[in-house]
Amino acid sequence: MVLQYKLKSKTRWKDYHGKDTLEFPTDKYDFRLLNEAKTKILADKGPYEEVMKRFRQIEFFKHRR
């Protein structure tokens, strides 16, 4: 999965490599979650907490047996 971010005022998405790459607090950005091939949106544009909640849900069910 690929986590991407952009400033709310911008249009271009960038890959997210950790909070140290951000200039501002996370509430100034939009985040989204894509599959590895970047062909499907797994979690649409939203705040960091919501997207990470969806990320954890997917990881939990992916490794559940």
N, CA, C and O atoms as a Tinker XYZ file with bonds, in Angstrom:
   260  protein
     1  N      0.830000   -1.180000    0.000000    73     2
     2  CA     0.000000    0.000000    0.000000    64     1     3
     3  C      0.876000    1.245000    0.000000    63     2     4     5
     4  O      1.982000    1.253000    0.542000    81     3
     5  N      0.364000    2.273000   -0.609000    73     3     6
     6  CA     1.099000    3.530000   -0.730000    64     5     7
     7  C      0.266000    4.635000   -0.092000    63     6     8     9
     8  O     -0.900000    4.825000   -0.436000    81     7
     9  N      0.870000    5.351000    0.829000    73     7    10
    10  CA     0.223000    6.490000    1.459000    64     9    11
    11  C      0.724000    7.747000    0.760000    63    10    12    13
    12  O      1.928000    7.947000    0.606000    81    11
    13  N     -0.216000    8.593000    0.339000    73    11    14
    14  CA     0.148000    9.832000   -0.343000    64    13    15
    15  C     -0.439000   11.015000    0.406000    63    14    16    17
    16  O     -1.414000   10.877000    1.145000    81    15
    17  N      0.172000   12.192000    0.206000    73    15    18
    18  CA    -0.301000   13.407000    0.860000    64    17    19
    19  C     -0.182000   14.589000   -0.075000    63    18    20    21
    20  O      0.562000   14.550000   -1.055000    81    19
    21  N     -0.926000   15.644000    0.235000    73    19    22
    22  CA    -0.815000   16.921000   -0.471000    64    21    23
    23  C     -1.345000   18.013000    0.435000    63    22    24    25
    24  O     -2.197000   17.756000    1.285000    81    23
    25  N     -0.855000   19.217000    0.264000    73    23    26
    26  CA    -1.425000   20.358000    0.971000    64    25    27
    27  C     -2.853000   20.545000    0.483000    63    26    28    29
    28  O     -3.139000   20.282000   -0.684000    81    27
    29  N     -3.741000   20.988000    1.336000    73    27    30
    30  CA    -5.144000   21.136000    0.948000    64    29    31
    31  C     -5.318000   22.125000   -0.195000    63    30    32    33
    32  O     -6.284000   22.022000   -0.951000    81    31
    33  N     -4.404000   23.081000   -0.339000    73    31    34
    34  CA    -4.514000   24.081000   -1.393000    64    33    35
    35  C     -3.861000   23.640000   -2.703000    63    34    36    37
    36  O     -4.038000   24.308000   -3.722000    81    35
    37  N     -3.122000   22.552000   -2.705000    73    35    38
    38  CA    -2.413000   22.071000   -3.896000    64    37    39
    39  C     -3.203000   20.976000   -4.592000    63    38    40    41
    40  O     -4.220000   20.517000   -4.072000    81    39
    41  N     -2.741000   20.551000   -5.768000    73    39    42
    42  CA    -3.431000   19.507000   -6.521000    64    41    43
    43  C     -2.582000   18.263000   -6.726000    63    42    44    45
    44  O     -3.125000   17.200000   -7.026000    81    43
    45  N     -1.285000   18.360000   -6.575000    73    43    46
    46  CA    -0.397000   17.233000   -6.850000    64    45    47
    47  C     -0.152000   16.387000   -5.605000    63    46    48    49
    48  O      0.185000   16.912000   -4.543000    81    47
    49  N     -0.325000   15.057000   -5.746000    73    47    50
    50  CA    -0.096000   14.128000   -4.649000    64    49    51
    51  C      1.370000   13.706000   -4.616000    63    50    52    53
    52  O      2.001000   13.562000   -5.664000    81    51
    53  N      1.912000   13.507000   -3.414000    73    51    54
    54  CA     3.287000   13.044000   -3.222000    64    53    55
    55  C      3.252000   11.811000   -2.327000    63    54    56    57
    56  O      2.366000   11.671000   -1.484000    81    55
    57  N      4.223000   10.917000   -2.516000    73    55    58
    58  CA     4.331000    9.746000   -1.647000    64    57    59
    59  C      4.779000   10.187000   -0.257000    63    58    60    61
    60  O      5.627000   11.067000   -0.114000    81    59
    61  N      4.204000    9.569000    0.747000    73    59    62
    62  CA     4.466000    9.922000    2.136000    64    61    63
    63  C      5.548000    9.007000    2.701000    63    62    64    65
    64  O      5.410000    7.784000    2.678000    81    63
    65  N      6.627000    9.604000    3.210000    73    63    66
    66  CA     7.747000    8.825000    3.742000    64    65    67
    67  C      7.966000    9.063000    5.226000    63    66    68    69
    68  O      9.026000    8.727000    5.753000    81    67
    69  N      6.992000    9.631000    5.900000    73    67    70
    70  CA     7.110000    9.871000    7.333000    64    69    71
    71  C      6.837000   11.321000    7.684000    63    70    72    73
    72  O      6.897000   12.207000    6.832000    81    71
    73  N      6.537000   11.546000    8.956000    73    71    74
    74  CA     6.167000   12.888000    9.392000    64    73    75
    75  C      7.309000   13.884000    9.289000    63    74    76    77
    76  O      7.063000   15.089000    9.241000    81    75
    77  N      8.544000   13.420000    9.254000    73    75    78
    78  CA     9.674000   14.356000    9.159000    64    77    79
    79  C      9.744000   15.032000    7.796000    63    78    80    81
    80  O     10.447000   16.033000    7.655000    81    79
    81  N      9.033000   14.517000    6.780000    73    79    82
    82  CA     9.033000   15.145000    5.452000    64    81    83
    83  C      8.018000   16.275000    5.356000    63    82    84    85
    84  O      8.048000   17.043000    4.394000    81    83
    85  N      7.117000   16.395000    6.331000    73    83    86
    86  CA     6.077000   17.423000    6.300000    64    85    87
    87  C      6.597000   18.738000    6.861000    63    86    88    89
    88  O      7.337000   18.762000    7.844000    81    87
    89  N      6.196000   19.841000    6.214000    73    87    90
    90  CA     6.594000   21.166000    6.685000    64    89    91
    91  C      5.634000   21.681000    7.749000    63    90    92    93
    92  O      6.035000   22.434000    8.637000    81    91
    93  N      4.362000   21.277000    7.663000    73    91    94
    94  CA     3.310000   21.763000    8.541000    64    93    95
    95  C      2.697000   20.597000    9.309000    63    94    96    97
    96  O      2.999000   19.443000    9.005000    81    95
    97  N      1.844000   20.869000   10.296000    73    95    98
    98  CA     1.152000   19.774000   11.002000    64    97    99
    99  C      0.253000   18.981000   10.050000    63    98   100   101
   100  O     -0.136000   19.486000    8.997000    81    99
   101  N     -0.072000   17.750000   10.418000    73    99   102
   102  CA    -0.835000   16.868000    9.528000    64   101   103
   103  C     -2.235000   17.385000    9.228000    63   102   104   105
   104  O     -2.821000   16.982000    8.223000    81   103
   105  N     -2.798000   18.269000   10.065000    73   103   106
   106  CA    -4.153000   18.754000    9.791000    64   105   107
   107  C     -4.206000   19.726000    8.614000    63   106   108   109
   108  O     -5.297000   20.074000    8.162000    81   107
   109  N     -3.059000   20.170000    8.109000    73   107   110
   110  CA    -3.015000   21.057000    6.939000    64   109   111
   111  C     -2.931000   20.272000    5.624000    63   110   112   113
   112  O     -2.915000   20.866000    4.546000    81   111
   113  N     -2.877000   18.937000    5.715000    73   111   114
   114  CA    -2.711000   18.083000    4.544000    64   113   115
   115  C     -3.912000   17.166000    4.353000    63   114   116   117
   116  O     -4.651000   16.881000    5.295000    81   115
   117  N     -4.091000   16.712000    3.124000    73   115   118
   118  CA    -5.009000   15.623000    2.803000    64   117   119
   119  C     -4.172000   14.382000    2.560000    63   118   120   121
   120  O     -3.066000   14.469000    2.025000    81   119
   121  N     -4.689000   13.242000    2.947000    73   119   122
   122  CA    -4.001000   11.970000    2.768000    64   121   123
   123  C     -4.920000   11.018000    2.017000    63   122   124   125
   124  O     -6.142000   11.160000    2.058000    81   123
   125  N     -4.330000   10.054000    1.336000    73   123   126
   126  CA    -5.093000    8.980000    0.707000    64   125   127
   127  C     -4.233000    7.730000    0.671000    63   126   128   129
   128  O     -3.009000    7.794000    0.781000    81   127
   129  N     -4.897000    6.588000    0.513000    73   127   130
   130  CA    -4.225000    5.295000    0.523000    64   129   131
   131  C     -4.515000    4.592000   -0.794000    63   130   132   133
   132  O     -5.672000    4.455000   -1.192000    81   131
   133  N     -3.448000    4.142000   -1.475000    73   131   134
   134  CA    -3.576000    3.452000   -2.756000    64   133   135
   135  C     -3.003000    2.046000   -2.637000    63   134   136   137
   136  O     -2.238000    1.750000   -1.718000    81   135
   137  N     -3.384000    1.178000   -3.584000    73   135   138
   138  CA    -2.742000   -0.137000   -3.616000    64   137   139
   139  C     -1.314000    0.026000   -4.140000    63   138   140   141
   140  O     -0.928000    1.111000   -4.575000    81   139
   141  N     -0.544000   -1.043000   -4.097000    73   139   142
   142  CA     0.877000   -0.961000   -4.448000    64   141   143
   143  C      1.106000   -0.498000   -5.885000    63   142   144   145
   144  O      2.068000    0.219000   -6.156000    81   143
   145  N      0.232000   -0.901000   -6.807000    73   143   146
   146  CA     0.374000   -0.514000   -8.212000    64   145   147
   147  C     -0.192000    0.877000   -8.499000    63   146   148   149
   148  O     -0.109000    1.362000   -9.627000    81   147
   149  N     -0.767000    1.516000   -7.480000    73   147   150
   150  CA    -1.368000    2.850000   -7.590000    64   149   151
   151  C     -2.502000    2.883000   -8.606000    63   150   152   153
   152  O     -2.682000    3.879000   -9.306000    81   151
   153  N     -3.273000    1.791000   -8.689000    73   151   154
   154  CA    -4.389000    1.746000   -9.614000    64   153   155
   155  C     -5.739000    1.859000   -8.912000    63   154   156   157
   156  O     -6.733000    2.211000   -9.547000    81   155
   157  N     -5.792000    1.565000   -7.606000    73   155   158
   158  CA    -7.041000    1.630000   -6.849000    64   157   159
   159  C     -6.861000    2.502000   -5.615000    63   158   160   161
   160  O     -5.822000    2.462000   -4.955000    81   159
   161  N     -7.877000    3.283000   -5.316000    73   159   162
   162  CA    -7.878000    4.074000   -4.093000    64   161   163
   163  C     -8.524000    3.245000   -2.997000    63   162   164   165
   164  O     -9.698000    2.888000   -3.098000    81   163
   165  N     -7.770000    2.934000   -1.950000    73   163   166
   166  CA    -8.273000    2.131000   -0.842000    64   165   167
   167  C     -8.918000    2.991000    0.237000    63   166   168   169
   168  O     -9.861000    2.554000    0.895000    81   167
   169  N     -8.425000    4.193000    0.421000    73   167   170
   170  CA    -9.032000    5.165000    1.340000    64   169   171
   171  C     -8.960000    6.519000    0.648000    63   170   172   173
   172  O     -7.876000    7.019000    0.348000    81   171
   173  N    -10.121000    7.102000    0.401000    73   171   174
   174  CA   -10.177000    8.362000   -0.324000    64   173   175
   175  C     -9.636000    9.513000    0.526000    63   174   176   177
   176  O     -9.328000    9.346000    1.706000    81   175
   177  N     -9.532000   10.665000   -0.094000    73   175   178
   178  CA    -8.963000   11.857000    0.525000    64   177   179
   179  C     -9.601000   12.135000    1.880000    63   178   180   181
   180  O    -10.825000   12.172000    2.007000    81   179
   181  N     -8.755000   12.331000    2.893000    73   179   182
   182  CA    -9.253000   12.614000    4.231000    64   181   183
   183  C     -8.129000   12.960000    5.177000    63   182   184   185
   184  O     -6.967000   13.027000    4.776000    81   183
   185  N     -8.474000   13.183000    6.440000    73   183   186
   186  CA    -7.436000   13.501000    7.432000    64   185   187
   187  C     -6.559000   12.290000    7.744000    63   186   188   189
   188  O     -6.944000   11.147000    7.497000    81   187
   189  N     -5.389000   12.558000    8.284000    73   187   190
   190  CA    -4.392000   11.527000    8.573000    64   189   191
   191  C     -4.960000   10.413000    9.446000    63   190   192   193
   192  O     -4.726000    9.235000    9.174000    81   191
   193  N     -5.703000   10.771000   10.488000    73   191   194
   194  CA    -6.228000    9.781000   11.430000    64   193   195
   195  C     -7.182000    8.806000   10.748000    63   194   196   197
   196  O     -7.120000    7.602000   10.996000    81   195
   197  N     -8.063000    9.317000    9.893000    73   195   198
   198  CA    -9.025000    8.458000    9.189000    64   197   199
   199  C     -8.333000    7.504000    8.227000    63   198   200   201
   200  O     -8.674000    6.323000    8.172000    81   199
   201  N     -7.371000    8.003000    7.474000    73   199   202
   202  CA    -6.667000    7.172000    6.498000    64   201   203
   203  C     -5.833000    6.105000    7.203000    63   202   204   205
   204  O     -5.778000    4.962000    6.750000    81   203
   205  N     -5.190000    6.471000    8.301000    73   203   206
   206  CA    -4.399000    5.487000    9.040000    64   205   207
   207  C     -5.282000    4.449000    9.721000    63   206   208   209
   208  O     -4.871000    3.299000    9.881000    81   207
   209  N     -6.482000    4.835000   10.121000    73   207   210
   210  CA    -7.429000    3.877000   10.693000    64   209   211
   211  C     -7.787000    2.823000    9.648000    63   210   212   213
   212  O     -7.829000    1.630000    9.952000    81   211
   213  N     -8.043000    3.266000    8.417000    73   211   214
   214  CA    -8.353000    2.335000    7.318000    64   213   215
   215  C     -7.142000    1.460000    6.996000    63   214   216   217
   216  O     -7.299000    0.269000    6.728000    81   215
   217  N     -5.939000    2.032000    7.020000    73   215   218
   218  CA    -4.708000    1.283000    6.779000    64   217   219
   219  C     -4.569000    0.143000    7.789000    63   218   220   221
   220  O     -4.271000   -0.993000    7.417000    81   219
   221  N     -4.787000    0.456000    9.067000    73   219   222
   222  CA    -4.686000   -0.569000   10.105000    64   221   223
   223  C     -5.753000   -1.646000    9.946000    63   222   224   225
   224  O     -5.481000   -2.817000   10.214000    81   223
   225  N     -6.965000   -1.281000    9.515000    73   223   226
   226  CA    -8.017000   -2.268000    9.277000    64   225   227
   227  C     -7.612000   -3.234000    8.178000    63   226   228   229
   228  O     -7.785000   -4.445000    8.317000    81   227
   229  N     -7.080000   -2.714000    7.099000    73   227   230
   230  CA    -6.667000   -3.555000    5.971000    64   229   231
   231  C     -5.545000   -4.485000    6.401000    63   230   232   233
   232  O     -5.580000   -5.676000    6.089000    81   231
   233  N     -4.550000   -3.964000    7.113000    73   231   234
   234  CA    -3.434000   -4.789000    7.578000    64   233   235
   235  C     -3.906000   -5.887000    8.524000    63   234   236   237
   236  O     -3.423000   -7.016000    8.448000    81   235
   237  N     -4.839000   -5.570000    9.411000    73   235   238
   238  CA    -5.344000   -6.549000   10.360000    64   237   239
   239  C     -6.006000   -7.718000    9.631000    63   238   240   241
   240  O     -5.717000   -8.877000    9.927000    81   239
   241  N     -6.892000   -7.417000    8.679000    73   239   242
   242  CA    -7.604000   -8.485000    7.975000    64   241   243
   243  C     -6.732000   -9.219000    6.977000    63   242   244   245
   244  O     -7.004000  -10.373000    6.646000    81   243
   245  N     -5.689000   -8.566000    6.495000    73   243   246
   246  CA    -4.774000   -9.207000    5.551000    64   245   247
   247  C     -3.968000  -10.305000    6.242000    63   246   248   249
   248  O     -3.668000  -11.330000    5.629000    81   247
   249  N     -3.616000  -10.100000    7.509000    73   247   250
   250  CA    -2.776000  -11.048000    8.231000    64   249   251
   251  C     -3.561000  -11.975000    9.153000    63   250   252   253
   252  O     -2.981000  -12.794000    9.867000    81   251
   253  N     -4.882000  -11.839000    9.131000    73   251   254
   254  CA    -5.725000  -12.663000   10.005000    64   253   255
   255  C     -5.911000  -14.048000    9.435000    63   254   256   257
   256  O     -6.141000  -14.198000    8.235000    81   255
   257  N     -5.819000  -15.051000   10.262000    73   255   258
   258  CA    -6.039000  -16.445000    9.814000    64   257   259
   259  C     -6.706000  -17.230000   10.889000    63   258   260
   260  O     -6.976000  -18.418000   10.709000    81   259
